[in-house]
Amino acid sequence: MQCHFAQTAELNYGNMTNTWIFYGNDHSGIKTIHYIKQCKRPEATSEYKEMMHLLENDTYYTTGYMTSKAWNKENQYIKVIL
C-alpha cells in the first residue's frame, strides 16, 4: 500500500488555493478519481483521510493526490476543467 502525491514544484503551494484531484489505483491498475476539491492543504482534508482509510482497507492498492494542472499534463484522455 502506498500514497502518492505530486512531486512537482506545485507542492510549494503556500497559501494558494488549488484544485486537487484525489485518486486511487486498484490492484488491476485502474485509476479512479475519487474527489475533486479546491483547498490550500490537501493533506489536511477529510477527503485525504477518507483516501487513507480506503488504502488501509485494501480498497485501493495506491492512493494519491495532485493538482488539476498536473493531472491534465499526465492524463491524455481525462481532463479536469473547473
N, C-alpha and C positions, 0 to 999 in steps of 0.2 A: 504494500500500500504506500502510495506517495501523494504528496500535494505539490503541485507545480504553481509557479507564479511567473509573471512576465519578467524576464531577465534583461530588461532594457533600461535605457535612460528614463523611460516614462515612470519608473518607480520612484523617481525623485519628485513626486507629485506635490509634496509640501501641503499647502492649504488649498490646492486647486481641486475642484470637483470634476471628476471624470466619469464617463460611462464605463462600467466594469461588467465583464462577462464572466459568470461563474459557470464552469463546465465540469463534466465528469466523463471518464472513459471506462467502459465496461471491460470485462475480461476478453471480449471478442474484438476490442479495439474501436468500438463505435463511440464517437464523441457526441455528447448530448449537451446542449445549452440548457442549464438548469435555471439560472436567474440572469436578468439584466437590471443593473441598478446604478443610479447616479449617486456617488458619495465621494468623500475625501479619503477615507481609510477603509478599504475593502476588508482587511483582516479584523476590523472591529465591528462587523455587521452580523446580524442574525443569519443572513444568507451564508456567510462564511462558516458559522458554527453549524448550520444545517448540513453543509457540504462535508464538514469534518465528521459529522455523525453518520452520513451516508458512506463515507470512506471506512469508518470503523466497523460498520455493519456489513461490509463487503458488498454493498450495492454497486459501488464503483471500484475499479482497480486503481485508478488515479483520479484526482480532482485538481482543479486549478482555477486561476482567475487571471485575466489580463484586460487591458483597456480595449475599448471597441476599435480604436485605431490599430493596435497591434493585432487584434483578431482579424480585421479586414486585410491586413498585409499577409497573414499566414493562411487564410482560408479562401480558396479560389471561388467556391460556389455559394457559400453562405455569407452574406454581408449584413452588418448591423448598421442601420441608419436611423437615428433618432433626432 
